[in-house]
Structures are given as C-alpha cells and as structure tokens.
Amino acid sequence: MPLRSRRTRWPEWTGWAAASWSLAYAALGLYWWRGGAGFPFGAANDPAAAGLSLLEHARPESAGPVFLIAGLCGAALAAALTRTRKRGWISGLLTAAGCVVAATLALLIPDYRPLLATVRLPVLLAGAPFGWPEQVRLSQFAELYLPWPVVNQILFVIGGLLWAATALAHRRRVRAACESCGRDGHRTGWTTPAAAARWGRWAVAVAVVVPLGYCLTRWAWALGIPLGVSREGLDRQAAETPGIWLAGAMLATMGAGGALLTIGLVRPWGEVYPRWIPHLRGRRVRPRTAIIPATAVAMLVFSAGLVYLRRYALGHIDLTADTWGLWVPEFFWPLWGVALAAATLAYYLRRRGACATCGRE
C-alpha cells in the first residue's frame, strides 16, 4: 500500500476530533451554567445578534445545561460513528444523526457575520493605505467584525466540518469503500469525470447568475440609481454614512469577482494557471487551491441567506416597492451556496485522480 500522507489519513482522526470538540463545548456549557464569563449567545452577551441568531434569546443558566448534555451525547455519537463498522439500520441512524449535527453547527447556528468579516477584510486592506473607509480602520477589524460571539460561530463551523467528515468516513467504512476517496470498485454514473463535467456546468451557471442580482443593486446605488429602494432613502443613507454605497459597490465587485472565479471550475484556466499570472503561468492548479475557498464561501453564503429568509418568515422584513432591493437578492443566497457547493464537488470529482490510499481511479 502506498505511503499515506497526513491529509489522506483524515478518516482516522476526524471522529476523535469531533468527539473532542463536543467534550470541549460540554465543559464550556458546565462553566457557563455555573456562572462563568464569556457566554456568546443571547441579547445580554451578543446584542448584535438581535433578529439574526437562532440563539438570540439563550441564557447561560438555561442553555448551559443544554450544551453540557448535547456535548456529552455528541462525544458518544462521534465515538459510535468512528467504531461502528457493520452496515444496517443502526448505521443509517448514526449517519443521519451525524449529518444533522454537522448541518446544525455549520449552517444553521451561524448568521451572516462570519461572511461579513470575510468580505470586509480585503476591503479594509485595500483601503488602508488611502485612509478609506474613514469610519473604520484596519486596526479596528477584530473589534468590529471578529468579537468573541462571531469567533465562536467560526468555531461552530469548524466543528460542523469535523462532524461532516466523521459522518462521511463512517458511511464509507460501513460500505467497505475506501475511507479516503469513497470508491468501492463500482463506477457510479454521476461521479465519473464525464458526468461531473456535464452537471457541474449547470451548477456553475447558477452559482454565477445568482450573486449578480446583489451586485447590480449595489452598483446602481453607488451610481445614484435607486434600484429597489426609494430616492429619499438612498440620499438619506448616503448623507448619514458617507461612502456607504461605495463600500457596497466594492463588496459587490468582490462578489462579481467570485462569480468570475467560479467559472474557472469548468474552464481550463481553473486547472492550469493562465499566461498572464506571473511565476505561476503554465503550472497546474492544485485542486485544494480552488476547493477550500469555494467550499468556505458556499457555506457562509448559505448560512447568511438562511438568516434573511428566517427574518422574512418571522415578519421582520417588510417588502415593498421601495425596499425589495435591500432583501430580495439575499433571499437567493442559499441557492447560490448549494450551486457553488455542487460546482465545487463536480470540480473535485473531475480532478481527484487516483487515490493515494487505495489506488483506484
């Protein structure tokens, strides 16, 4: 058997990492329940989460025991997923439970602030030499965009990824497939490179079109065009917060740039660096160079879009002819996230090559 790198050995340690993550939050739950500081949820501890978070009304005296019990149960579940090797209904229940935990941690609990921090940092880095934006300095980034409640959400996303990997490894294990790549010697139609190329193009098309609605509204506002908002509201906001629409246009441009990069998932320049990139021209693009950021963006925009849909469902958003531009583009972000995730999966299936563990192609 070929020597395996640490990266290909992930099925061996992710289950225990997920169990450790769960035990850590069980300990934090006990700590918060007993009056410890740093509880990251609820209006008293995270006032910015009002109307955003599923846990905006949580209190340490009531949520602490829930974290304690859930963390202990989660550690037991992760251990069961790691050690169970027989296929059957019990295995199916364990896999389903692991997927639910992963989705809850990575997609449902986080709000849009991790995405906001991700897109704001490049804007601040680009504007720092010119003293722009005037309202925010780069030195204030952590204080404004990465307070402890937001860092805690990022830790939840990491925990969700560990749980997803644990459930995936378990599923492959009970199927007697390779735990690293999932191949079992039988070629499944939709996972072949040719099939992935076909449905991947459709996924890329959706992932490119959806964010353009957001981009168009923000570019229009920067040009003084009240697309989806009232003229009065546009002028009032510009007077109250100078530069806000320029900042919005920069964020929109980043979104458009991301859409352009998404096209690379189905184009040759997504596999070999084009000639206009110094020092890298002609070299092959490592798959993880595209897969890791695309997966992260897919998760963040999906979670952010759920926040807007949840707020609308709860009656916190009033859609009118003068407000739809503020909200409707974001309603489609979950679709964007799903499409980008599918496009990334297709890219992976096309480029994964022979497995370093089992040697299958």
Stockholm file with secondary structure:
# STOCKHOLM 1.0

chainA/1-361         MPLRSRRTRWPEWTGWAAASWSLAYAALGLYWWRGGAGFPFGAANDPAAAGLSLLEHARPESAGPVFLIAGLCGAALAAALTRTRKRGWISGLLTAAGCVVAATLALLIPDYRPLLATVRLPVLLAGAPFGWPEQVRLSQFAELYLPWPVVNQILFVIGGLLWAATALAHRRRVRAACESCGRDGHRTGWTTPAAAARWGRWAVAVAVVVPLGYCLTRWAWALGIPLGVSREGLDRQAAETPGIWLAGAMLATMGAGGALLTIGLVRPWGEVYPRWIPHLRGRRVRPRTAIIPATAVAMLVFSAGLVYLRRYALGHIDLTADTWGLWVPEFFWPLWGVALAAATLAYYLRRRGACATCGRE
#=GR chainA/1-361 SS CCCCCTTTTHHHHHHHHHHHHHHHHHHHHHHHHTTCSCCCCSTTTCGGGTTTCTTTTCCHHHHHHHHHHHHHHHHHHHHHHHHCCCCSHHHHHHHHHHHHHHHIIIIISCCSHHHHHHHHHHHHHHHGGGTCSTTCCGGGHHHHHCCHHHHHHHHHHHHHHHHHHHHHHHHHHHTTCCTTTCCCSSCCGGGSHHHHHHHHHHHHHHHHHHHHHHHHHHHHHHTTCCTTSCHHHHHHHHHHSTTHHHHHHHHHHHHHHHHHHHHTTSSGGGTBCCTTSTTTTTCBCCHHHHHHHHHHHHHHHHHHHHHHHHHHHTTCCCCCTTTHHHHHHHHTHHHHHHHHHHHHHHHHHHHCCSCTTTCCC
#=GC SS_cons         CCCCCTTTTHHHHHHHHHHHHHHHHHHHHHHHHTTCSCCCCSTTTCGGGTTTCTTTTCCHHHHHHHHHHHHHHHHHHHHHHHHCCCCSHHHHHHHHHHHHHHHIIIIISCCSHHHHHHHHHHHHHHHGGGTCSTTCCGGGHHHHHCCHHHHHHHHHHHHHHHHHHHHHHHHHHHTTCCTTTCCCSSCCGGGSHHHHHHHHHHHHHHHHHHHHHHHHHHHHHHTTCCTTSCHHHHHHHHHHSTTHHHHHHHHHHHHHHHHHHHHTTSSGGGTBCCTTSTTTTTCBCCHHHHHHHHHHHHHHHHHHHHHHHHHHHTTCCCCCTTTHHHHHHHHTHHHHHHHHHHHHHHHHHHHCCSCTTTCCC
//
